[in-house]
């Protein structure tokens, strides 16, 4: 049976993640990504599961080809446009080095996203990530190593 974690939709770290003794702080590296904005609802397949994006949500594509959606309300806090692109236009963006809480899991697990429906699945060695904005994510071990630096 998979352990299930739930996004709470409230600003700040989740109580559940804050209580985990093995959690670490990490900082997202600045990296350039390609962004398109959804014009309606669509399903985005990620390695960890399918997530529904809604009109206005950003669909991110990294240089390695992985794709994931970011909600319209959370996007500006996590990405900034690379000129000449303006905020809200499709094009190149750079990630902002935000701090997260992360837990490397030693068992299969799931994260229920803020919409209460979408679920991401993780396997042993994958990371459960708390973005500090009421959302959780699942990041594979190899992608975590490319994307985050541990904070002392």
Secondary structure as UniProt FT lines:
FT   STRAND          3..6
FT   HELIX           15..18
FT   TURN            21..22
FT   STRAND          24..28
FT   STRAND          32..37
FT   STRAND          42..46
FT   TURN            47..48
FT   STRAND          49..53
FT   TURN            55..56
FT   STRAND          58..61
FT   TURN            63..64
FT   STRAND          67..70
FT   HELIX           72..75
FT   TURN            76..78
FT   STRAND          79..81
FT   TURN            83..84
FT   TURN            87..88
FT   STRAND          91..95
FT   STRAND          99..104
FT   STRAND          109..112
FT   TURN            114..115
FT   STRAND          119..122
FT   TURN            124..125
FT   STRAND          127..130
FT   STRAND          136..139
FT   HELIX           141..147
FT   STRAND          148..151
//
